[in-house]
């Protein structure tokens, strides 16, 4: 199997660790293969969009989700390190409003499967980080929502001190008590 799969505290959220082949020349790994992904995860999803961002230390992006056209995401870091966070926003879930966080880095090669129905975000903990992700639906700005990164009702334990750098939409994001969520 080209992936080792590890469930997180939120069972639908999966850590994928690809088989990496390395020697004195460098390394090689297959970052995505539809057939192997489906076999390893049991998920039959189709990715329609790839996104790539670069951020500096202390930038926090998130916690984002789309209330209509919800996106599943397969995320990874190709340079640097981030603390990646998911929050279950499905009201019918026994894990509603619970979160989990995973370190993703260029050195550990980990990928994270974030299913539809979850808010997602990350904070950069290295000097810079490049973040790549695949989505199962297109970006619809009119349906994008942000959950407040420091909402005490969720209680994410970000590995930062002080205030992160935020986009305006993230600085004015909704608290869980006011946020639109999934059924």
C-alpha positions as CSV (number, residue, x, y, z in Angstrom):
1,X,0.0,0.0,0.0
2,X,1.5,3.4,-1.0
3,X,-0.1,5.1,2.1
4,X,-0.2,4.5,5.8
5,X,-3.5,5.7,7.1
6,X,-4.0,7.0,10.6
7,X,-7.4,8.2,11.9
8,X,-7.4,11.3,14.0
9,X,-9.5,12.0,17.1
10,X,-12.2,12.9,14.5
11,X,-12.6,9.5,12.8
12,X,-13.5,10.9,9.4
13,X,-10.3,13.0,9.3
14,X,-7.4,10.9,8.1
15,X,-3.6,11.4,8.1
16,X,-2.0,9.8,5.0
17,X,1.7,9.1,5.1
18,X,3.0,8.2,1.6
19,X,5.8,5.7,1.0
20,X,8.9,7.9,0.3
21,X,11.9,6.5,-1.5
22,X,15.1,8.3,-0.7
23,X,18.8,8.0,-1.2
24,X,21.8,10.3,-1.5
25,X,20.3,11.9,-4.6
26,X,17.1,13.1,-2.9
27,X,13.7,11.5,-2.7
28,X,10.6,10.4,-4.7
29,X,7.1,9.8,-3.7
30,X,3.7,9.6,-5.5
31,X,1.8,12.5,-3.9
32,X,-1.6,11.3,-5.3
33,X,-3.0,8.3,-7.1
34,X,-6.8,8.1,-7.4
35,X,-6.9,4.3,-7.4
36,X,-4.6,4.0,-4.4
37,X,-6.3,6.8,-2.5
38,X,-9.7,5.1,-2.9
39,X,-8.3,1.7,-1.9
40,X,-6.4,3.0,1.2
41,X,-9.2,5.3,2.5
42,X,-12.4,3.6,1.2
43,X,-13.4,7.0,-0.3
44,X,-14.5,7.5,-3.8
45,X,-14.0,11.2,-4.3
46,X,-13.2,13.3,-7.3
47,X,-10.9,16.3,-7.0
48,X,-11.7,19.3,-9.2
49,X,-9.3,22.0,-8.1
50,X,-5.7,22.3,-6.8
51,X,-4.7,25.3,-4.7
52,X,-1.2,26.5,-3.6
53,X,-0.5,29.2,-1.0
54,X,2.7,30.6,0.5
55,X,2.7,32.3,3.9
56,X,5.2,33.6,6.4
57,X,5.6,32.6,10.1
58,X,2.6,33.6,12.2
59,X,0.0,33.7,9.4
60,X,-3.2,31.9,10.3
61,X,-5.5,31.1,7.5
62,X,-9.0,29.8,8.5
63,X,-11.1,28.3,9.8
64,X,-12.8,28.1,6.4
65,X,-15.7,26.1,5.0
66,X,-18.4,26.4,2.3
67,X,-21.9,26.2,3.6
68,X,-23.2,25.2,0.1
69,X,-21.0,23.2,-2.2
70,X,-19.0,21.9,0.8
71,X,-15.4,20.9,-0.1
72,X,-13.4,17.8,0.9
73,X,-9.7,18.7,1.0
74,X,-6.5,16.7,0.7
75,X,-3.9,19.0,2.1
76,X,-0.1,18.9,2.4
77,X,3.0,21.1,2.9
78,X,5.8,21.2,0.4
79,X,8.0,23.7,2.2
80,X,8.1,24.6,5.9
81,X,5.8,23.5,8.6
82,X,2.2,24.3,9.7
83,X,-0.1,23.3,12.5
84,X,-3.2,22.2,10.6
85,X,-6.7,22.3,12.3
86,X,-10.1,20.8,11.5
87,X,-13.4,21.5,13.3
88,X,-16.4,19.3,12.9
89,X,-19.4,21.5,11.9
90,X,-22.0,18.8,11.4
91,X,-24.7,19.4,14.0
92,X,-25.8,15.7,13.7
93,X,-22.3,14.5,14.5
94,X,-21.4,13.3,18.0
95,X,-18.2,15.3,17.4
96,X,-19.9,18.6,16.6
97,X,-17.6,21.5,17.5
98,X,-14.7,19.3,18.4
99,X,-11.3,19.9,16.8
100,X,-8.1,18.2,16.1
101,X,-4.7,19.5,15.0
102,X,-1.8,17.9,13.1
103,X,1.7,19.0,12.2
104,X,2.2,18.9,8.5
105,X,5.7,19.6,7.1
106,X,7.9,19.1,4.1
107,X,10.0,16.8,6.2
108,X,7.2,14.5,7.4
109,X,5.4,14.3,4.0
110,X,2.0,13.9,5.8
111,X,-1.2,14.7,4.0
112,X,-4.5,15.3,5.7
113,X,-8.0,14.4,4.4
114,X,-10.5,17.0,5.5
115,X,-14.0,15.8,4.7
116,X,-16.9,18.1,3.7
117,X,-18.7,19.4,6.7
118,X,-15.5,20.5,8.6
119,X,-13.9,23.9,9.0
120,X,-10.2,23.9,8.1
121,X,-7.3,26.2,8.8
122,X,-3.6,26.3,9.6
123,X,-1.0,28.5,11.2
124,X,2.6,28.7,9.9
125,X,5.2,27.8,12.5
126,X,8.3,27.8,10.3
127,X,9.8,31.0,8.7
128,X,7.7,30.3,5.6
129,X,5.5,27.5,4.4
130,X,4.0,26.4,1.0
131,X,0.7,24.7,1.3
132,X,-1.0,22.7,-1.4
133,X,-4.4,21.2,-1.4
134,X,-6.9,19.4,-3.7
135,X,-10.7,20.1,-3.4
136,X,-13.7,18.0,-4.2
137,X,-15.7,21.1,-5.3
138,X,-15.0,24.5,-6.7
139,X,-14.5,27.6,-4.6
140,X,-17.7,29.7,-4.4
141,X,-17.0,32.9,-2.5
142,X,-20.6,33.6,-1.9
143,X,-20.9,30.4,0.2
144,X,-17.5,30.6,2.0
145,X,-17.7,31.1,5.7
146,X,-15.1,31.5,8.5
147,X,-15.3,30.2,12.0
148,X,-13.4,32.4,14.5
149,X,-9.9,31.0,15.0
150,X,-9.9,31.6,18.8
151,X,-13.6,30.9,19.7
152,X,-13.5,29.7,23.3
153,X,-16.5,27.4,22.6
154,X,-14.2,25.4,20.3
155,X,-11.0,25.9,22.2
156,X,-8.3,25.2,19.6
157,X,-4.9,25.1,21.2
158,X,-2.8,26.9,18.6
159,X,1.0,26.6,19.1
160,X,1.5,30.3,18.9
161,X,2.0,33.1,21.4
162,X,0.4,36.5,20.7
163,X,-1.9,37.5,17.9
164,X,-1.4,35.8,14.5
165,X,-1.5,37.6,11.2
166,X,-5.1,37.3,9.8
167,X,-6.9,38.2,6.7
168,X,-9.8,40.7,7.2
169,X,-12.4,37.9,6.7
170,X,-10.7,35.7,9.4
171,X,-10.4,38.6,11.8
172,X,-14.2,39.2,11.6
173,X,-15.2,35.5,11.4
174,X,-18.2,34.2,13.2
175,X,-18.3,32.6,16.6
176,X,-19.7,29.0,16.7
177,X,-22.9,30.3,18.4
178,X,-23.5,32.5,15.4
179,X,-22.0,30.4,12.6
180,X,-23.9,28.6,9.9
181,X,-23.3,24.9,10.3
182,X,-24.2,21.7,8.5
183,X,-27.2,19.5,9.5
